[in-house]
Amino acid sequence: MTFAGAIQLAIREAMERDPNVICYGLGVPDPKGVFGTTTGLQDQFGSQRVFDMPTSENAMTGVGIGAALNGIRSVMTHQRMDFFLLAMDQLVNNAAKWHYMFGGSSSVPITLRLILGRGWGQGPTHAQNLQSWLIHVPGLKVVMPCTPADARGLLLESIFDPDPVVFLEHRWLHQQKGEVPGASDPVSMGRARIVREGNQITLVGFSYMIPEALHAAEWLALRGIDCEVLDLRTLRPLDWLAVEQSVKKTGHLLALDTGNPICSVASEIIAHASIHCWESLKAAPRRLALQDAPSPTSPALTRGYHPGAAEIAQQVLAIITPEKASSMEVSELIRQPHDVPGDWFQGPF
């Protein structure tokens, strides 16, 4: 099943399980169905539970919060994270604070699907990865899966969670295929997953950086470097124990991020590891994120802006074998063309 199909499956399962679950947002009943994640839902559940909204992000978020306070679980779709910034007031000052401000007597069970990620020269206002903004806010849960199985499992967990959850989808993952287990195999928030066992260095990441990390790890394994790849899956709550256990085992750390480097998730990973795993670290930990600049539009600039498997391999070599790093050729890992995920991608843009 594709990543998009797994999301559609989770929404359908949730709506079948609970008649108070609704699904709405920009493009939800559109024939393309938001990258194929909402196709057929309106036909099955009707326009009272599955519907489009005007392009007013703050209003539609406020509607969802009000509905949540009255027993309705909304699965709300925003086509781009960038546009959702218009609704940050509703999310941060209302949804995230409600449970705390009312002494735990009520909560806001709302799930916000935000699509982010790079590609096709979309530029500085269409390709931002702002997950670190969200994890900074107490009261929010932030989910960022990379596999179809986790997309389905974690979306179901998000929909039935009593707190507001922001579910972040990298657009390059929607057509990725993978096995999706049945409803009897839930995926819990706050539990990372080791996707590749290793003993020399820990690569900690999430979302689209995991496929790139696995690509780099396979290449490095052929050159005698054994990488452990840890997929965080959820950013808040974050599985600190899994990070500590892996770093203490390998003694080296490279934190990967799809966002900008300053105050990033990768920065927090390094800070935590430096505090709690100091005696186990054999070298200074490193982070790999975007350039500290807005996302460019020009193909000439985007080529050097987004890190991938080649940059991951370079960083690992610099940590493990610094004396050989400059002589190792990683050009075969560079993606061509660089600004689309691969031949398997079929759109829509």
C-alpha positions as CSV (number, residue, x, y, z in Angstrom):
1,M,0.0,0.0,0.0
2,T,1.2,3.5,-0.6
3,F,1.8,6.1,2.1
4,A,-1.2,8.0,0.8
5,G,-3.4,4.9,0.7
6,A,-2.4,4.2,4.3
7,I,-3.6,7.6,5.4
8,Q,-6.9,7.2,3.5
9,L,-7.3,3.8,5.2
10,A,-6.7,5.3,8.7
11,I,-9.3,8.0,8.1
12,R,-11.8,5.5,6.8
13,E,-11.3,3.1,9.7
14,A,-11.6,6.0,12.2
15,M,-14.9,7.2,10.6
16,E,-16.3,3.7,10.6
17,R,-15.4,3.2,14.2
18,D,-16.8,6.5,15.5
19,P,-19.6,8.5,13.9
20,N,-18.3,11.7,15.6
21,V,-15.2,11.7,13.4
22,I,-15.4,14.1,10.5
23,C,-12.9,14.9,7.7
24,Y,-12.7,18.3,6.1
25,G,-10.3,20.8,4.6
26,L,-8.9,22.3,1.4
27,G,-9.3,19.9,-1.5
28,V,-10.6,16.9,0.6
29,P,-13.4,16.0,-1.9
30,D,-11.4,17.0,-4.9
31,P,-10.9,14.3,-7.6
32,K,-7.2,14.2,-6.7
33,G,-8.0,13.9,-3.0
34,V,-5.0,15.6,-1.5
35,F,-2.3,13.3,-3.0
36,G,-4.8,10.5,-3.0
37,T,-5.3,10.6,0.8
38,T,-9.0,11.4,0.9
39,T,-10.3,9.9,-2.4
40,G,-13.7,8.1,-2.0
41,L,-14.3,9.3,1.6
42,Q,-17.2,11.6,0.7
43,D,-18.8,8.9,-1.5
44,Q,-18.7,6.5,1.5
45,F,-19.6,8.9,4.4
46,G,-21.5,11.7,2.7
47,S,-21.0,15.5,2.5
48,Q,-22.1,16.0,6.2
49,R,-18.9,14.3,7.4
50,V,-16.5,14.8,4.5
51,F,-16.4,18.3,2.9
52,D,-14.3,21.1,1.5
53,M,-13.8,24.5,3.1
54,P,-13.1,28.0,1.9
55,T,-9.5,29.0,1.8
56,S,-9.4,30.5,5.3
57,E,-7.0,28.6,7.5
58,N,-7.7,30.4,10.7
59,A,-11.5,30.1,10.4
60,M,-11.4,26.4,9.5
61,T,-9.1,25.7,12.5
62,G,-11.3,27.6,14.8
63,V,-14.3,25.6,13.6
64,G,-12.4,22.4,14.3
65,I,-11.5,23.5,17.9
66,G,-15.1,24.5,18.6
67,A,-16.3,21.1,17.2
68,A,-13.8,19.3,19.4
69,L,-15.0,21.0,22.5
70,N,-18.5,19.6,21.6
71,G,-17.5,16.0,21.1
72,I,-16.6,16.0,17.4
73,R,-13.2,14.6,16.4
74,S,-12.0,16.6,13.3
75,V,-9.4,15.4,10.9
76,M,-8.5,18.6,9.2
77,T,-6.4,18.9,6.1
78,H,-4.3,21.9,5.2
79,Q,-2.6,21.6,1.8
80,R,0.6,23.2,2.9
81,M,2.2,23.9,6.3
82,D,3.2,27.3,5.0
83,F,-0.4,28.4,4.6
84,F,-1.3,27.0,8.0
85,L,0.8,29.8,9.7
86,L,-2.4,31.9,9.4
87,A,-3.9,29.6,12.1
88,M,-1.0,29.5,14.5
89,D,-3.0,31.7,17.0
90,Q,-5.9,29.1,17.1
91,L,-3.5,26.2,17.5
92,V,-1.0,27.7,20.0
93,N,-3.3,29.9,22.1
94,N,-6.5,27.8,22.1
95,A,-6.1,24.2,21.2
96,A,-2.7,23.6,22.9
97,K,-3.6,25.5,26.1
98,W,-7.2,24.4,26.7
99,H,-6.6,21.3,28.7
100,Y,-4.1,23.1,31.0
101,M,-6.1,26.3,31.5
102,F,-9.3,24.5,32.5
103,G,-7.6,22.2,35.0
104,G,-7.8,19.1,32.8
105,S,-11.6,19.2,32.8
106,S,-11.8,19.2,29.0
107,S,-9.5,18.8,26.0
108,V,-9.3,19.5,22.2
109,P,-9.2,16.2,20.3
110,I,-8.3,17.6,16.9
111,T,-5.9,16.2,14.2
112,L,-4.3,18.6,11.8
113,R,-2.8,17.2,8.7
114,L,-0.1,19.5,7.3
115,I,1.8,18.8,4.1
116,L,5.4,19.9,3.9
117,G,8.6,19.2,2.0
118,R,10.6,20.2,-0.9
119,G,10.4,19.9,-4.7
120,W,9.8,21.5,-8.1
121,G,11.2,24.9,-7.2
122,Q,8.3,25.7,-4.9
123,G,10.4,28.2,-3.1
124,P,10.5,30.0,0.3
125,T,6.7,30.0,1.0
126,H,5.7,26.6,-0.3
127,A,8.4,24.2,1.0
128,Q,9.1,25.1,4.7
129,N,9.6,22.4,7.3
130,L,8.6,24.1,10.5
131,Q,8.2,21.2,12.9
132,S,10.5,22.7,15.5
133,W,8.1,25.6,15.9
134,L,5.4,23.1,16.9
135,I,7.4,20.9,19.3
136,H,8.3,24.0,21.2
137,V,4.6,24.4,22.3
138,P,3.5,22.5,25.4
139,G,0.1,20.8,24.9
140,L,0.7,19.8,21.3
141,K,1.7,16.4,20.0
142,V,3.7,16.3,16.8
143,V,3.8,13.2,14.5
144,M,6.1,12.8,11.5
145,P,6.1,9.2,10.1
146,C,8.0,7.9,7.1
147,T,6.4,4.5,6.2
148,P,2.9,3.5,5.2
149,A,2.5,1.3,8.2
150,D,3.4,4.1,10.6
151,A,1.3,6.6,8.6
152,R,-1.8,4.4,9.2
153,G,-1.0,3.4,12.7
154,L,0.0,6.9,14.0
155,L,-2.8,8.7,12.2
156,L,-5.3,6.4,14.0
157,E,-3.6,7.1,17.3
158,S,-3.7,10.8,16.5
159,I,-7.4,10.9,15.7
160,F,-8.4,9.1,18.9
161,D,-5.9,11.0,21.1
162,P,-7.5,13.4,23.6
163,D,-5.0,16.1,22.8
164,P,-4.5,18.2,19.6
165,V,-2.1,16.4,17.3
166,V,-0.2,17.9,14.3
167,F,0.4,15.2,11.7
168,L,3.1,16.2,9.3
169,E,3.4,14.5,5.9
170,H,6.4,15.0,3.6
171,R,5.0,15.2,0.0
172,W,7.8,13.0,-1.3
173,L,6.5,10.1,0.8
174,H,2.9,9.9,-0.4
175,Q,3.7,7.4,-3.2
176,Q,6.1,5.3,-1.3
177,K,4.9,1.6,-0.9
178,G,5.2,-0.7,2.0
179,E,3.4,-3.4,4.0
180,V,0.6,-2.2,6.2
181,P,-0.5,-4.5,9.1
182,G,-4.1,-4.9,10.2
183,A,-6.0,-3.0,12.8
184,S,-4.7,-5.3,15.6
185,D,-1.2,-3.9,15.2
186,P,-1.4,-0.4,16.7
187,V,1.5,2.1,16.6
188,S,2.0,4.0,19.8
189,M,3.1,7.7,20.0
190,G,6.4,8.4,21.7
191,R,8.2,5.2,20.5
192,A,11.0,5.4,18.1
193,R,11.9,2.4,15.8
194,I,15.3,1.1,14.8
195,V,15.0,0.6,11.1
196,R,18.6,-0.6,10.7
197,E,20.8,-2.2,13.4
198,G,24.4,-1.0,13.6
199,N,27.2,-0.6,16.1
200,Q,29.5,2.3,14.9
201,I,27.3,5.4,14.6
202,T,23.7,6.4,15.3
203,L,21.8,8.2,12.6
204,V,18.7,9.7,14.2
205,G,16.1,11.2,11.9
206,F,12.5,11.2,10.9
207,S,10.2,11.6,7.8
208,Y,12.0,11.7,4.5
209,M,15.5,11.8,6.0
210,I,15.1,8.1,6.9
211,P,15.1,6.8,3.3
212,E,18.1,9.0,2.6
213,A,19.8,7.7,5.8
214,L,19.1,4.1,4.8
215,H,20.6,4.7,1.3
216,A,23.7,6.2,2.8
217,A,24.0,3.4,5.4
218,E,23.9,0.7,2.7
219,W,26.7,2.5,0.8
220,L,28.8,3.0,4.0
221,A,28.3,-0.7,4.9
222,L,30.1,-1.7,1.8
223,R,33.1,0.4,3.0
224,G,33.2,-1.1,6.5
225,I,31.1,1.4,8.4
226,D,28.1,0.0,10.3
227,C,25.4,2.6,10.8
228,E,22.3,2.3,13.1
229,V,19.3,4.2,11.8
230,L,16.7,5.3,14.3
231,D,13.4,6.7,13.1
232,L,11.9,8.9,15.8
233,R,8.3,8.7,14.2
234,T,6.9,11.2,16.7
235,L,8.7,14.4,17.7
236,R,6.5,15.2,20.7
237,P,6.4,13.0,22.7
238,L,10.0,12.0,21.7
239,D,11.5,8.6,22.6
240,W,14.6,9.9,24.5
241,L,15.3,6.4,25.9
242,A,15.7,5.0,22.4
243,V,18.1,7.8,21.5
244,E,20.2,7.3,24.6
245,Q,20.4,3.5,24.2
246,S,21.5,3.8,20.6
247,V,24.1,6.5,21.2
248,K,25.5,4.6,24.3
249,K,25.9,1.5,22.1
250,T,27.6,3.2,19.1
251,G,29.4,6.1,20.7
252,H,28.8,8.4,17.7
253,L,25.8,10.5,16.6
254,L,24.6,12.3,13.5
255,A,21.2,13.9,13.9
256,L,19.3,14.5,10.7
257,D,16.6,17.1,10.1
258,T,14.4,18.2,7.2
259,G,14.3,21.8,8.6
260,N,16.7,24.6,9.1
261,P,19.5,24.0,11.6
262,I,19.0,26.7,14.2
263,C,16.8,25.5,17.2
264,S,16.0,22.4,15.2
265,V,14.9,18.9,16.2
266,A,18.5,17.8,15.4
267,S,19.8,20.5,17.8
268,E,17.6,19.2,20.6
269,I,18.8,15.6,19.9
270,I,22.5,16.7,20.1
271,A,21.8,18.7,23.3
272,H,20.1,15.8,25.0
273,A,22.8,13.3,23.9
274,S,25.6,15.6,25.1
275,I,23.9,15.9,28.5
276,H,22.9,12.3,29.0
277,C,25.4,10.3,26.9
278,W,28.6,12.3,27.4
279,E,30.7,9.5,28.7
280,S,29.7,7.2,25.9
281,L,30.5,9.7,23.0
282,K,33.8,9.0,21.2
283,A,33.6,12.1,19.1
284,A,31.7,15.3,18.9
285,P,28.1,14.7,17.6
286,R,27.0,16.4,14.4
287,R,23.8,17.6,12.8
288,L,22.7,17.7,9.2
289,A,19.9,20.0,8.2
290,L,19.0,22.5,5.5
291,Q,21.1,25.5,4.8
292,D,20.4,28.4,7.1
293,A,18.5,30.3,4.5
294,P,15.0,30.3,2.9
295,S,14.2,27.5,0.5
296,P,15.3,28.7,-3.0
297,T,13.3,28.4,-6.2
298,S,16.1,28.4,-8.7
299,P,17.2,24.8,-9.7
300,A,20.8,26.1,-9.5
301,L,20.3,27.0,-5.9
302,T,18.1,24.0,-4.8
303,R,20.8,21.6,-6.0
304,G,23.1,22.5,-3.0
305,Y,20.4,23.3,-0.5
306,H,18.8,20.0,0.4
307,P,21.0,17.3,2.1
308,G,20.6,13.7,1.1
309,A,22.4,10.4,1.2
310,A,25.6,11.9,-0.2
311,E,25.8,14.6,2.5
312,I,24.9,12.0,5.2
313,A,27.7,9.7,4.0
314,Q,30.2,12.6,4.0
315,Q,29.3,13.5,7.6
316,V,29.6,9.9,8.8
317,L,33.0,9.6,7.1
318,A,34.1,12.8,8.8
319,I,33.1,11.4,12.2
320,I,34.3,7.8,11.9
321,T,37.3,8.1,9.6
322,P,38.3,11.8,9.4
323,E,41.7,11.0,8.0
324,K,40.1,9.3,4.9
325,A,36.9,11.5,4.5
326,S,38.3,13.9,1.9
327,S,39.5,11.0,-0.3
328,M,36.2,9.0,-0.3
329,E,34.1,9.7,-3.4
330,V,30.3,10.0,-2.6
331,S,29.2,11.4,-5.9
332,E,27.4,8.2,-6.9
333,L,24.9,8.9,-4.0
334,I,23.9,12.3,-5.4
335,R,20.3,12.2,-6.7
336,Q,19.7,13.0,-10.4
337,P,17.5,14.9,-10.9
338,H,17.8,16.3,-7.5
339,D,14.5,18.1,-7.1
340,V,12.1,15.2,-7.4
341,P,12.0,12.1,-5.2
342,G,12.5,9.5,-7.9
343,D,10.9,7.8,-10.9
344,W,8.2,6.3,-8.8
345,F,6.6,9.7,-8.1
346,Q,3.5,10.4,-10.1
347,G,2.2,13.7,-8.6
348,P,0.0,15.7,-8.3
349,F,2.4,18.5,-7.5
